[in-house]
Amino acid sequence: MRTPEAVPTAAPAASPQPRATLPLFTANDLLWLVYFYPVCWLAKILPRSLLYAIGKLVDPIVQFHLHDRKEKVVPWIAEACGVTAGRAREIARRSLTNNLFGTLDDLLLLRPSPETMLCCQGVEGRHHLESAIARGKGVILLVGHFFASRITLRYLAKIGYGTLSVRNCQPSNAAEGRLGRRFVRARRSEVQQRVLPDHVFIQDSECTLKIMRRLRAGGLAVIQMDGRAGTNPLEYSFLRKRRHLASGIFEIVRLSDCAVLPMLCLGRGDGFRIRFEPALEIVPSTSREAFVCANLPQFAAVLERHIIANPEEWRLWNPYLAWRV
């Protein structure tokens, strides 16, 4: 376990910055409109193989459109993963491709009984999940923003492990224009709510209460602390970069005494796999600050290990290549 470089503290509020005037629309907006309308309609009737064929045709266009922005993330990937610039560039390319196919998998999840279309190639460490549930205090699944996370949660619900997903209802995209902000963002949120119907939003004033209720009933919740940090972010060195990580998970764990179980999910709808690892050894503490200092390093280390081992499966390398989730 690595020790923290400094005592994690809440990040100071950023001073307001003047916003640049957005263009009426961007190429990114147009790509998303094509996705939400003709492609979404076709996804209702096309077999998965043909839907993926559309993805293969569109992928070169997306890669070309985001070429310059992919280059911006190459140095960070190279440093974080300890790889050459050439390998980092390939990771950025494959991450973008996986992001495209992940959005196509979302459309499959909008169909009636979509679980029949999900091809799980194996669940490893299921006994760890059963042991954590048996404690009777609920389980938080600790997972990063991997492309297979949404299909994994739907599959788990199908086999009897319904999981409450904690989500951002106001996703944004750094490459959007006014058209994207006005129409695409709302449509994106609507689709995501249908993809993961068992959810609670971080903007909900009762978000923590709803999570606690699920845990006290012995249920499961998934929290992706590598995503949007919320109102009390923690500044921490994550993947060789100072980032703001979500802090709410620590207070929930401290108060509920629930199990925290690392989960890794990789692949896509036509072939994905799930791995549960042993529950983390939580260091108890009576104060929130001491609890965070004692447990943040191991929480972050788990996510870093998963990401570095599977970098092309992580969606958050670049804010230009993924929604702010």
Wavefront OBJ file of the C-alpha trace (Angstrom):
o trace
v 0.000 0.000 0.000
v 1.396 3.354 -0.882
v 1.356 6.179 1.644
v -0.245 9.501 0.798
v 2.066 12.240 -0.367
v 0.161 14.707 1.778
v -2.863 14.696 4.024
v -5.836 14.751 1.644
v -7.875 17.904 2.089
v -10.862 19.318 0.369
v -9.812 21.202 -2.737
v -10.378 24.960 -2.571
v -13.230 26.269 -4.627
v -12.056 27.431 -8.022
v -12.442 31.112 -8.734
v -15.001 31.891 -11.437
v -13.477 32.011 -14.895
v -14.991 33.860 -17.844
v -16.552 31.437 -20.306
v -15.557 31.560 -23.923
v -18.432 31.888 -26.340
v -19.378 28.465 -27.643
v -19.858 27.905 -31.372
v -23.387 27.212 -32.552
v -22.470 23.574 -33.166
v -19.381 21.403 -33.481
v -18.536 18.239 -35.380
v -18.848 16.458 -32.035
v -22.462 17.653 -31.734
v -23.266 16.339 -35.211
v -21.736 12.934 -34.480
v -23.831 12.625 -31.328
v -27.011 13.648 -33.149
v -26.371 10.926 -35.728
v -25.881 8.483 -32.852
v -29.039 9.471 -30.969
v -31.357 9.421 -33.932
v -30.683 7.290 -37.052
v -28.291 4.918 -35.267
v -30.526 4.681 -32.201
v -33.512 3.854 -34.398
v -31.563 1.231 -36.348
v -30.364 -0.337 -33.091
v -33.955 -1.318 -32.307
v -34.030 -3.792 -35.173
v -30.454 -4.549 -36.236
v -28.615 -7.582 -34.858
v -25.583 -6.759 -32.762
v -23.180 -7.817 -35.511
v -24.565 -5.215 -37.932
v -24.601 -2.541 -35.250
v -20.940 -3.256 -34.561
v -20.279 -3.130 -38.307
v -21.588 0.444 -38.286
v -19.178 1.136 -35.434
v -16.247 -0.153 -37.488
v -17.212 2.147 -40.362
v -17.556 5.194 -38.111
v -14.393 4.557 -36.074
v -11.926 6.018 -38.661
v -14.041 9.195 -38.853
v -14.015 9.594 -35.076
v -10.277 8.871 -34.906
v -9.559 11.499 -37.550
v -11.854 14.053 -35.931
v -10.133 13.701 -32.536
v -6.565 13.157 -33.745
v -5.145 16.374 -32.277
v -6.924 15.886 -28.992
v -5.693 12.294 -28.707
v -2.167 13.594 -28.983
v -2.679 15.807 -25.930
v -3.197 12.810 -23.662
v -0.239 10.750 -24.936
v 2.340 12.184 -22.468
v 0.081 11.481 -19.488
v -0.628 7.899 -20.587
v 3.065 7.277 -21.200
v 4.041 8.551 -17.748
v 1.183 6.917 -15.835
v 1.568 3.508 -17.480
v 5.345 3.565 -17.904
v 5.162 2.960 -21.659
v 6.663 4.530 -24.764
v 4.964 7.369 -26.610
v 4.121 4.955 -29.430
v 2.397 2.548 -27.062
v 0.611 5.453 -25.333
v -0.651 6.643 -28.698
v -2.024 3.165 -29.406
v -3.734 3.116 -25.995
v -5.384 6.469 -26.758
v -6.572 5.145 -30.127
v -7.959 1.911 -28.704
v -9.588 3.722 -25.788
v -11.470 5.896 -28.247
v -12.535 2.832 -30.257
v -13.735 1.107 -27.096
v -15.638 4.243 -26.155
v -17.443 4.095 -29.489
v -18.441 0.454 -29.021
v -19.444 1.155 -25.427
v -21.959 3.721 -26.659
v -23.313 1.133 -29.125
v -23.714 -1.343 -26.264
v -25.807 1.296 -24.510
v -28.271 1.174 -27.417
v -28.539 -2.593 -27.054
v -29.461 -2.089 -23.401
v -32.465 -0.009 -24.491
v -34.103 -3.031 -26.092
v -36.704 -5.175 -24.334
v -34.936 -7.927 -22.351
v -31.456 -6.752 -23.406
v -29.784 -9.155 -20.966
v -30.336 -11.957 -23.491
v -27.898 -10.168 -25.821
v -25.101 -9.913 -23.268
v -22.367 -12.516 -23.602
v -20.561 -12.900 -20.285
v -17.468 -15.055 -20.679
v -16.945 -15.606 -16.989
v -17.347 -14.309 -13.440
v -14.204 -14.771 -11.369
v -14.133 -14.452 -7.588
v -17.880 -14.742 -7.110
v -17.256 -16.231 -3.664
v -15.755 -12.893 -2.601
v -19.041 -11.201 -3.483
v -21.079 -13.816 -1.629
v -18.881 -13.483 1.466
v -19.232 -9.707 1.446
v -23.015 -9.937 1.121
v -23.146 -12.477 3.954
v -21.856 -9.839 6.401
v -25.298 -8.262 6.135
v -24.084 -4.661 6.123
v -24.210 -4.050 2.403
v -21.507 -3.948 -0.246
v -19.965 -1.108 -2.212
v -18.437 -2.255 -5.491
v -15.313 -0.199 -6.124
v -14.805 0.086 -9.870
v -13.273 2.591 -12.264
v -14.892 4.070 -15.341
v -14.368 1.078 -17.579
v -16.367 0.659 -20.768
v -17.956 -2.607 -19.665
v -19.322 -1.234 -16.385
v -22.868 -0.589 -17.598
v -23.356 -3.940 -19.300
v -21.829 -5.582 -16.226
v -24.364 -3.970 -13.900
v -27.253 -5.066 -16.121
v -25.858 -8.586 -16.225
v -25.400 -8.700 -12.443
v -29.014 -7.629 -11.997
v -30.062 -10.461 -14.293
v -28.298 -13.079 -12.148
v -29.669 -11.723 -8.878
v -27.241 -8.988 -7.825
v -29.202 -5.791 -8.375
v -26.863 -2.848 -7.791
v -27.635 0.802 -7.151
v -25.592 2.958 -9.529
v -24.444 6.413 -8.403
v -24.419 8.717 -11.422
v -24.057 12.283 -12.633
v -27.273 13.577 -14.206
v -25.502 16.546 -15.789
v -22.760 15.078 -17.969
v -20.857 17.581 -20.063
v -18.546 17.345 -23.011
v -15.565 19.659 -23.518
v -16.015 19.458 -27.294
v -19.678 20.465 -27.391
v -21.186 23.596 -28.897
v -24.411 25.387 -28.060
v -26.410 22.763 -29.968
v -24.773 20.018 -27.920
v -25.377 21.804 -24.643
v -29.012 22.509 -25.513
v -30.089 19.185 -27.040
v -27.404 16.491 -26.988
v -26.623 16.706 -23.272
v -30.277 16.243 -22.273
v -30.690 13.334 -24.679
v -27.513 11.734 -23.335
v -28.819 11.928 -19.765
v -32.180 10.469 -20.824
v -30.540 7.494 -22.534
v -28.272 6.812 -19.564
v -31.242 6.776 -17.188
v -32.870 4.103 -19.322
v -29.636 2.128 -19.629
v -29.219 1.969 -15.826
v -32.711 2.319 -14.343
v -31.541 1.425 -10.804
v -29.675 4.637 -10.056
v -29.342 7.691 -7.874
v -27.864 11.010 -8.986
v -25.043 12.753 -7.152
v -27.050 15.982 -7.525
v -29.919 14.463 -5.510
v -30.096 16.046 -2.051
v -30.935 12.583 -0.669
v -28.212 10.754 -2.593
v -26.270 9.662 0.494
v -29.453 8.681 2.329
v -30.599 6.492 -0.571
v -27.223 4.752 -0.731
v -27.275 4.166 3.039
v -30.769 2.683 2.823
v -29.642 0.220 0.178
v -26.598 -0.790 2.212
v -28.537 -1.152 5.470
v -30.897 -3.502 3.649
v -27.873 -5.642 2.780
v -27.855 -4.502 -0.834
v -25.192 -3.428 -3.309
v -24.130 -0.030 -4.626
v -21.431 0.906 -7.112
v -19.416 4.094 -6.693
v -16.826 5.187 -9.253
v -14.625 7.530 -7.252
v -12.423 8.298 -10.276
v -15.251 10.294 -11.878
v -16.817 13.645 -11.042
v -15.640 14.659 -7.580
v -18.816 16.343 -6.316
v -18.998 19.152 -3.762
v -16.148 18.069 -1.447
v -13.388 16.777 -3.720
v -10.126 15.346 -2.459
v -6.948 16.389 -4.237
v -4.648 13.409 -4.646
v -1.891 12.149 -6.919
v -3.700 9.656 -9.116
v -2.001 8.124 -12.156
v 0.936 10.535 -11.741
v -1.364 13.537 -11.939
v -3.021 15.723 -9.326
v -6.721 14.960 -9.607
v -9.866 15.647 -7.634
v -11.371 12.367 -6.420
v -14.843 11.799 -5.007
v -14.899 11.879 -1.204
v -18.462 10.826 -0.359
v -17.638 7.125 -0.506
v -15.454 7.377 2.602
v -18.129 8.828 4.871
v -20.617 6.221 3.636
v -18.196 3.392 4.367
v -17.258 4.834 7.773
v -20.850 5.213 8.926
v -22.282 2.000 7.458
v -19.377 -0.401 8.076
v -20.222 -1.949 4.697
v -17.827 -4.123 2.740
v -15.833 -2.534 -0.094
v -15.239 -5.002 -2.885
v -13.019 -4.175 -5.886
v -14.581 -5.213 -9.188
v -12.978 -5.241 -12.626
v -15.084 -5.538 -15.779
v -13.579 -5.709 -19.251
v -14.830 -6.223 -22.787
v -18.057 -5.393 -24.590
v -21.493 -6.856 -25.174
v -20.345 -9.703 -27.419
v -17.792 -10.878 -24.860
v -17.074 -9.443 -21.415
v -15.766 -10.793 -18.142
v -16.075 -9.806 -14.498
v -13.630 -10.249 -11.628
v -14.337 -9.706 -7.953
v -11.369 -9.317 -5.639
v -11.233 -9.847 -1.855
v -12.878 -7.125 0.214
v -10.544 -4.344 1.292
v -9.343 -4.238 4.885
v -10.916 -1.009 6.049
v -8.993 0.941 8.688
v -11.550 2.225 11.247
v -11.511 5.752 12.621
v -13.866 7.985 14.583
v -13.187 11.098 12.501
v -13.831 11.624 8.803
v -10.412 13.171 8.144
v -8.478 10.347 9.794
v -10.628 7.761 8.004
v -9.887 9.332 4.626
v -6.143 9.529 5.313
v -6.062 5.873 6.372
v -8.117 4.444 3.508
v -7.744 6.716 0.482
v -4.339 5.272 -0.520
v -5.609 1.699 -0.830
v -8.822 2.734 -2.600
v -6.854 4.748 -5.160
v -4.189 2.037 -5.492
v -6.818 -0.535 -6.511
v -8.155 1.698 -9.271
v -4.665 2.607 -10.469
v -3.696 -1.052 -10.657
v -6.764 -1.913 -12.708
v -6.293 1.037 -15.059
v -2.566 0.550 -15.640
v -3.119 -3.153 -16.372
v -5.963 -2.370 -18.805
v -5.417 1.235 -19.965
v -7.314 0.945 -23.230
v -10.451 -0.018 -21.269
v -10.564 3.200 -19.186
v -12.692 6.037 -20.513
v -11.316 9.045 -18.621
v -7.866 9.609 -20.107
v -8.977 12.770 -21.823
v -11.977 15.041 -21.159
v -12.194 15.581 -24.906
v -12.616 11.857 -25.531
v -15.284 11.173 -22.930
v -18.169 12.808 -21.157
v -17.492 14.335 -17.741
v -19.117 11.593 -15.665
l 1 2 3 4 5 6 7 8 9 10 11 12 13 14 15 16 17 18 19 20 21 22 23 24 25 26 27 28 29 30 31 32 33 34 35 36 37 38 39 40 41 42 43 44 45 46 47 48 49 50 51 52 53 54 55 56 57 58 59 60 61 62 63 64 65 66 67 68 69 70 71 72 73 74 75 76 77 78 79 80 81 82 83 84 85 86 87 88 89 90 91 92 93 94 95 96 97 98 99 100 101 102 103 104 105 106 107 108 109 110 111 112 113 114 115 116 117 118 119 120 121 122 123 124 125 126 127 128 129 130 131 132 133 134 135 136 137 138 139 140 141 142 143 144 145 146 147 148 149 150 151 152 153 154 155 156 157 158 159 160 161 162 163 164 165 166 167 168 169 170 171 172 173 174 175 176 177 178 179 180 181 182 183 184 185 186 187 188 189 190 191 192 193 194 195 196 197 198 199 200 201 202 203 204 205 206 207 208 209 210 211 212 213 214 215 216 217 218 219 220 221 222 223 224 225 226 227 228 229 230 231 232 233 234 235 236 237 238 239 240 241 242 243 244 245 246 247 248 249 250 251 252 253 254 255 256 257 258 259 260 261 262 263 264 265 266 267 268 269 270 271 272 273 274 275 276 277 278 279 280 281 282 283 284 285 286 287 288 289 290 291 292 293 294 295 296 297 298 299 300 301 302 303 304 305 306 307 308 309 310 311 312 313 314 315 316 317 318 319 320 321 322 323 324 325
